[in-house]
């Protein structure tokens, strides 16, 4: 395999010797332009003033997974700004089998600005899918369902389970409370009976194909967006 002048030369299957005497057929494939660099380089021009700017990032550039508004900001300054306007819903996910979806749930929670993410069960969880967003998202651990429920009651939060149970009601028509914690089960088995029993309500997400369920992180994103539509966008209608 040889790459020259933005072209990739790949050996092709051997040709018929009768049609290709040298038996040296090759295919040339365009690779296209190189991928753009991630983030921004060193700050150009006079340095900005303010305690929230990070001198190291200003000098060397910022390649973090943050929106442009937070480029060159100190990490703690970003968290403080997010804390000043976080939404009133929390997200919880059960972690009894080291669920690989938790990282993606945390990433979605950051995107929709959840107050906190709660890990129920095992403390260790796979952070790969979070794409480093867990640095900007408050994550709390509860070793048992009982510990989690006690915390929710003390905070005055309604526990809303998301799963396809016979007694589930449609998320699409349910009036999500403003102060609540959306709970998601382990990928595969779903919510445990303990969470199902203590939940104020269990909501299902409408599906129209042949699959029995959707990915836990996808369900989390849909439920969080439903809360945002109800309590953020509805205020501007």
Backbone torsions as a table, in degrees:
resi	resn	phi	psi	omega
1	UNK	NA	128.8	-176.0
2	UNK	-133.9	134.3	-179.9
3	UNK	-114.0	120.2	179.5
4	UNK	-140.6	135.9	175.7
5	UNK	50.3	47.3	177.9
6	UNK	62.1	22.6	175.9
7	UNK	-122.6	145.7	-179.9
8	UNK	-111.7	118.1	179.7
9	UNK	-95.6	118.9	-176.0
10	UNK	-118.5	132.9	178.4
11	UNK	-63.2	132.8	-179.7
12	UNK	-96.4	164.3	176.7
13	UNK	-57.2	147.4	-178.6
14	UNK	-56.5	135.2	179.1
15	UNK	-84.2	165.6	176.8
16	UNK	-64.0	123.3	-178.2
17	UNK	-53.5	-29.9	-179.2
18	UNK	-70.1	-29.0	-179.4
19	UNK	-97.3	-20.9	-178.0
20	UNK	-130.3	85.6	-173.6
21	UNK	-54.8	-37.5	-178.1
22	UNK	-82.9	-10.7	179.1
23	UNK	52.4	43.7	-176.2
24	UNK	-125.5	33.2	-177.2
25	UNK	-61.7	143.8	178.2
26	UNK	-145.8	155.5	179.0
27	UNK	-117.2	139.1	177.8
28	UNK	-108.5	125.7	-175.1
29	UNK	-121.5	128.9	176.4
30	UNK	-70.8	133.0	179.4
31	UNK	-93.5	-18.2	-179.3
32	UNK	82.8	176.4	-177.2
33	UNK	-68.9	156.0	178.8
34	UNK	-68.2	151.3	179.6
35	UNK	-65.6	141.3	-179.7
36	UNK	-66.7	152.3	178.0
37	UNK	-65.3	147.5	-179.0
38	UNK	-88.6	135.2	175.7
39	UNK	82.8	-155.4	-177.2
40	UNK	-130.8	155.3	179.4
41	UNK	-84.8	-168.5	179.2
42	UNK	-56.4	149.2	-179.4
43	UNK	-62.8	136.6	179.0
44	UNK	-108.0	135.5	179.0
45	UNK	95.3	-170.7	-179.8
46	UNK	-59.4	138.7	-178.7
47	UNK	-69.1	139.7	178.1
48	UNK	-72.1	158.0	179.9
49	UNK	-106.3	144.3	179.2
50	UNK	142.3	145.9	-177.4
51	UNK	-71.4	-17.2	-176.1
52	UNK	-81.5	-10.2	180.0
53	UNK	-79.9	141.5	-179.8
54	UNK	-98.4	115.2	-177.9
55	UNK	-58.0	-38.1	-178.8
56	UNK	-66.1	-42.1	-180.0
57	UNK	-69.2	-38.6	177.5
58	UNK	-61.0	-36.5	-176.9
59	UNK	-79.7	-35.4	-170.9
60	UNK	-115.9	-8.7	-179.3
61	UNK	103.8	167.8	-174.8
62	UNK	-134.2	110.0	-179.2
63	UNK	-110.8	18.1	-177.8
64	UNK	-72.6	161.4	177.6
65	UNK	-84.3	71.9	178.3
66	UNK	-133.6	156.8	176.9
67	UNK	-68.5	161.5	-175.3
68	UNK	-58.5	-30.7	-179.7
69	UNK	-56.3	-31.1	-175.4
70	UNK	-102.5	11.6	177.5
71	UNK	-61.1	134.5	178.5
72	UNK	72.8	3.0	178.7
73	UNK	-78.5	151.3	170.0
74	UNK	-65.7	148.9	179.9
75	UNK	-57.6	-48.2	-177.4
76	UNK	-66.0	-27.9	177.7
77	UNK	-70.8	-37.1	176.8
78	UNK	-64.8	-46.5	-179.9
79	UNK	-61.2	-42.3	-179.7
80	UNK	-63.1	-40.5	179.4
81	UNK	-67.1	-41.6	177.1
82	UNK	-63.1	-40.7	-179.8
83	UNK	-60.7	-28.8	-177.0
84	UNK	-72.0	-12.0	-176.3
85	UNK	-143.5	23.2	179.3
86	UNK	-65.1	152.7	180.0
87	UNK	-78.8	170.6	-173.9
88	UNK	-90.5	6.5	177.6
89	UNK	-102.7	149.0	175.5
90	UNK	-113.0	164.7	177.5
91	UNK	-129.1	136.6	176.9
92	UNK	-131.2	146.1	176.8
93	UNK	-140.4	137.0	179.2
94	UNK	-78.6	139.4	-175.0
95	UNK	-134.2	77.7	-179.2
96	UNK	-100.9	-18.6	-175.7
97	UNK	-129.8	30.1	179.6
98	UNK	55.4	60.3	-176.0
99	UNK	-63.1	127.9	-179.6
100	UNK	-74.3	-12.4	-177.4
101	UNK	-81.6	-13.3	-172.7
102	UNK	-60.1	-41.1	179.1
103	UNK	-57.8	-41.8	179.2
104	UNK	-68.6	-34.3	177.0
105	UNK	-64.8	-42.3	178.3
106	UNK	-62.8	-41.1	178.6
107	UNK	-61.4	-42.3	177.6
108	UNK	-65.8	-39.6	179.1
109	UNK	-61.5	-37.4	175.7
110	UNK	-66.3	-42.5	-178.6
111	UNK	-62.7	-38.6	-178.5
112	UNK	-95.8	5.9	173.4
113	UNK	60.1	50.5	174.9
114	UNK	-66.1	152.5	179.0
115	UNK	-62.4	-51.9	179.0
116	UNK	-151.1	160.1	169.9
117	UNK	-112.1	137.3	-177.2
118	UNK	-119.8	125.2	177.4
119	UNK	-99.5	118.9	-178.9
120	UNK	-104.1	121.1	179.4
121	UNK	113.7	-124.3	-178.2
122	UNK	-66.9	138.8	-178.9
123	UNK	-72.1	-41.0	-177.6
124	UNK	-75.0	134.7	177.4
125	UNK	-143.1	155.6	-175.5
126	UNK	-77.6	113.4	-175.5
127	UNK	-88.7	-2.7	-173.9
128	UNK	-57.1	-46.3	-177.2
129	UNK	-70.0	-12.8	-179.1
130	UNK	-73.9	-18.8	179.6
131	UNK	53.4	40.6	176.5
132	UNK	70.2	4.1	179.3
133	UNK	-68.5	-17.4	178.2
134	UNK	-65.4	-16.2	176.0
135	UNK	-69.2	-21.7	-177.1
136	UNK	-110.6	1.3	-175.7
137	UNK	-119.9	128.6	178.1
138	UNK	-71.3	126.5	-179.5
139	UNK	-123.3	127.2	-178.4
140	UNK	-119.4	144.2	-178.8
141	UNK	-107.9	138.6	174.0
142	UNK	-127.4	118.8	-175.7
143	UNK	-67.7	-27.6	-177.9
144	UNK	-135.8	163.2	175.4
145	UNK	-62.8	-38.9	-179.4
146	UNK	-61.1	-42.4	178.5
147	UNK	-62.5	-42.9	179.1
148	UNK	-63.0	-46.2	-178.5
149	UNK	-64.0	-40.9	177.1
150	UNK	-59.3	-44.2	177.9
151	UNK	-60.9	-46.2	-178.1
152	UNK	-61.8	-41.2	179.5
153	UNK	-65.4	-40.8	179.0
154	UNK	-64.6	-31.1	-179.6
155	UNK	-87.3	-4.9	-179.2
156	UNK	70.1	33.1	-178.2
157	UNK	-104.6	137.5	174.8
158	UNK	-81.2	134.7	179.7
159	UNK	-89.8	118.0	-178.2
160	UNK	-117.6	111.2	178.2
161	UNK	-83.4	148.4	176.5
162	UNK	-120.6	109.2	-179.7
163	UNK	-171.4	164.1	-179.5
164	UNK	-97.2	81.1	174.8
165	UNK	-101.2	159.6	177.2
166	UNK	-57.1	-29.9	-178.7
167	UNK	-97.8	9.3	178.2
168	UNK	-69.3	148.8	176.3
169	UNK	-110.9	154.3	-175.1
170	UNK	-65.7	129.8	173.9
171	UNK	-58.8	-35.5	-173.4
172	UNK	-64.1	-24.7	-177.4
173	UNK	-115.5	0.4	-177.6
174	UNK	-86.7	137.5	179.3
175	UNK	-84.7	92.4	-177.2
176	UNK	-61.0	130.4	177.2
177	UNK	-69.6	152.5	-178.7
178	UNK	-69.7	-42.3	-179.2
179	UNK	-100.7	97.8	-175.8
180	UNK	-152.7	169.6	172.4
181	UNK	-127.4	121.6	-179.5
182	UNK	-86.9	122.9	-173.3
183	UNK	-112.3	132.6	-179.6
184	UNK	-122.3	144.1	-176.9
185	UNK	-90.6	178.8	176.8
186	UNK	-63.1	140.7	175.0
187	UNK	-57.6	126.8	-178.2
188	UNK	106.0	-83.3	-178.0
189	UNK	-72.5	-21.1	-180.0
190	UNK	77.0	-159.3	-179.3
191	UNK	-61.8	140.7	175.7
192	UNK	-73.7	157.1	176.7
193	UNK	-56.9	-32.1	-179.2
194	UNK	-63.2	-43.6	178.5
195	UNK	-70.9	-41.1	179.1
196	UNK	-57.7	-39.0	-176.5
197	UNK	-70.2	-37.1	-174.1
198	UNK	-91.6	-10.7	-177.0
199	UNK	-66.0	139.6	174.1
200	UNK	-64.2	-33.1	176.4
201	UNK	-157.9	152.4	173.7
202	UNK	-120.4	126.4	-173.4
203	UNK	-111.7	143.8	176.4
204	UNK	-111.3	154.0	178.3
205	UNK	-105.2	127.8	-177.0
206	UNK	-60.9	132.3	177.1
207	UNK	-129.0	150.3	-173.7
208	UNK	-129.8	2.7	-180.0
209	UNK	-105.4	-155.5	-174.4
210	UNK	-93.7	-16.2	-176.6
211	UNK	-72.0	148.2	-178.8
212	UNK	-77.3	-26.2	-177.3
213	UNK	-157.2	168.1	175.6
214	UNK	-112.3	164.9	-179.1
215	UNK	-56.9	143.9	-176.9
216	UNK	-60.3	-39.7	179.8
217	UNK	-69.3	-33.5	176.3
218	UNK	-67.3	-42.3	177.8
219	UNK	-62.2	-38.8	179.5
220	UNK	-63.4	-43.6	179.8
221	UNK	-62.5	-41.8	179.7
222	UNK	-63.8	-45.1	-177.9
223	UNK	-66.3	-41.9	178.8
224	UNK	-63.6	-41.3	179.7
225	UNK	-66.4	-33.7	176.0
226	UNK	-61.7	-40.8	177.4
227	UNK	-63.9	-43.0	-180.0
228	UNK	-62.1	-42.9	179.2
229	UNK	-62.8	-37.9	-177.2
230	UNK	-74.6	-40.8	-169.2
231	UNK	-112.2	-6.9	176.4
232	UNK	-112.7	-57.1	-177.0
233	UNK	-74.2	-31.5	-180.0
234	UNK	-62.6	-25.7	-179.9
235	UNK	-70.1	-17.8	-176.5
236	UNK	-105.3	4.2	179.5
237	UNK	-79.6	NA	NA
